[in-house]
């Protein structure tokens, strides 16, 4: 049975090369040829197949350093690096966190047939203070877990189930009227 490959399926569309830095050097040469020539031959095929594909390549590594260390082909790097977009980690984009959190809350409530939920002010502060080493994927997973696991309307710090060693969870707001039992419960 003949199957279409990713480039062929993406003809006249966009193909995402996620974590392109992880492609082995031997495969990079083949990818370069497809990118340059805009054609390839199927395994066992005899005629070239032309494709018109827009490529979007992502990496969480410094690609220039990889080129310098001979871990990534320089010619492929320059073919792919036409319009570079640097996206800072989530911890450097605090203004985006609550907007993304509300988007994910709404999405996951809908996907899981749950009633709409909101974040308590303490949970919002926790999200803003957390360092997000896993970036947006970690934020999405955190909120999906909270939506699925908590039945109430409002998500609080404990429902987020973030890393207990996080500075965000070690600095809970405490008022002078609270008893030790209240603080422990919080």
C-alpha positions in Angstrom: 0.0 0.0 0.0 1.4 3.4 -1.0 1.3 6.0 1.7 1.8 9.8 1.4 4.6 11.2 3.5 4.4 14.4 5.6 5.7 16.7 2.9 3.3 15.3 0.4 0.4 15.7 2.8 1.4 19.3 3.5 1.5 20.2 -0.2 0.3 23.8 -0.6 0.1 24.2 3.2 2.4 24.4 6.2 4.5 21.7 7.8 5.8 22.1 11.4 9.2 20.7 12.1 8.9 20.6 15.9 12.3 20.5 17.7 14.2 20.5 14.4 17.5 20.6 16.4 16.9 16.9 17.3 17.1 15.7 13.7 20.2 13.6 13.3 22.9 14.9 11.0 22.4 12.2 8.4 18.7 13.1 8.1 19.5 16.8 7.9 21.2 16.3 4.5 18.0 14.7 3.2 15.8 17.4 4.7 18.1 20.1 3.1 17.6 18.6 -0.3 13.8 18.6 0.0 13.9 22.2 1.3 16.2 23.4 -1.5 14.7 21.4 -4.4 11.1 21.3 -3.2 10.9 17.7 -4.4 11.7 14.2 -3.2 11.4 10.6 -4.3 9.5 8.1 -2.4 11.4 5.1 -1.1 11.4 2.7 -4.0 10.1 5.4 -6.3 11.6 6.4 -9.6 10.1 9.8 -10.3 10.4 13.0 -8.2 7.4 14.4 -6.5 7.2 18.2 -6.4 5.8 19.9 -3.2 5.0 23.5 -2.3 5.3 23.6 1.4 5.8 26.5 3.9 8.0 25.3 6.7 7.9 26.4 10.4 10.8 25.0 12.4 10.9 25.2 16.2 13.7 24.5 18.7 14.3 25.2 22.3 18.0 25.2 21.8 20.4 27.9 20.5 20.7 26.9 16.9 23.6 29.1 16.1 25.6 27.4 18.9 24.6 24.0 17.5 25.9 25.1 14.1 29.2 26.2 15.7 29.5 22.9 17.5 28.8 21.0 14.2 25.7 19.5 15.6 23.4 21.1 13.0 24.2 21.8 9.3 24.9 25.4 8.6 23.4 25.3 5.1 20.1 23.9 6.6 20.1 26.4 9.4 20.3 29.3 6.9 17.6 27.7 4.7 15.2 27.4 7.7 16.2 30.7 9.4 14.4 33.0 7.0 12.1 34.8 9.5 13.4 34.0 13.0 11.0 34.6 15.8 12.4 34.5 19.4 9.7 33.6 21.9 10.8 34.3 25.5 9.9 31.7 28.1 6.6 32.1 29.9 8.4 33.2 33.1 9.5 36.3 31.2 6.0 37.1 29.9 4.1 37.5 33.2 1.4 39.6 31.4 0.4 36.6 29.3 -0.1 34.1 32.1 -3.6 35.0 33.3 -4.9 35.4 29.7 -3.6 32.0 28.8 -4.8 30.5 32.0 -8.4 31.8 31.4 -8.2 30.5 27.8 -7.1 27.1 29.0 -9.8 27.0 31.8 -12.5 27.8 29.3 -11.2 25.3 26.7 -10.8 22.4 29.2 -14.1 23.0 30.9 -15.8 22.8 27.5 -13.8 19.7 26.4 -14.5 17.9 29.6 -18.2 19.0 29.8 -17.6 20.8 33.1 -19.3 24.0 34.3 -17.2 27.1 33.9 -14.5 27.6 36.5 -12.6 30.6 37.7 -9.3 31.2 39.5 -9.3 32.5 43.1 -7.1 35.6 43.6 -4.6 33.5 45.5 -4.4 31.0 42.6 -3.9 33.9 40.2 -1.0 35.2 42.3 0.4 31.6 42.5 0.3 31.3 38.7 2.0 34.7 38.3 4.8 33.8 40.8 5.5 30.3 39.6 8.6 30.0 37.3 7.0 27.7 34.7 10.0 25.6 33.7 7.7 23.7 31.3 6.4 26.9 29.7 2.9 27.0 28.2 2.6 23.2 28.0 3.0 23.0 31.8 0.5 25.8 32.3 -2.0 24.0 30.1 -1.4 20.6 31.8 -1.8 22.3 35.3 -5.1 23.8 34.4 -6.5 20.7 32.6 -5.6 18.6 35.7 -7.3 21.2 38.0 -10.5 21.3 35.8 -10.7 17.5 35.7 -9.9 16.9 39.4 -11.9 19.7 41.1 -15.7 19.7 41.1 -16.1 23.3 42.4 -16.6 26.6 40.6 -13.4 28.2 41.8 -9.9 26.8 41.6 -7.5 27.7 44.5 -3.8 27.1 45.0 -4.2 23.6 46.2 -6.2 22.6 43.1 -3.3 23.7 40.9 -1.0 21.0 42.4 2.2 22.8 41.4 5.7 21.9 42.6 5.6 22.2 46.4 9.2 23.6 46.4 8.2 26.4 44.2 8.7 29.9 45.7 5.2 30.7 44.6 3.8 28.1 47.0 6.0 29.1 49.8 4.8 32.7 50.0 1.1 32.4 50.8 -0.6 35.6 51.9 -1.2 35.5 55.7 -3.2 38.0 57.7 -2.6 38.8 61.3 -6.2 37.6 62.1 -5.5 34.0 60.9 -4.8 31.2 63.4 -2.1 28.6 62.8 -4.8 26.1 61.9 -6.1 28.5 59.2 -2.6 29.0 57.8 -2.0 25.2 57.7 -5.4 24.6 56.0 -4.6 27.3 53.4 
